[in-house]
């Protein structure tokens, strides 16, 4: 085998391993502080509105 082919295969396997690891990590870990559009208003804000 040529040296270039061996090097290309080696780098390809490293890249495949890296992408696979990132892909699995994305589906297994949850966000620490998830953001959402339709979140309810926190109690503190409601109390402040009612006091005014």
Buried (B, 14 or more C-beta within 10 A) or exposed (E): EEEEEEEEEEEEEEEEEEEEEEEEEEEEEEEEEEEEEEEEEEEEEEEEEEEE
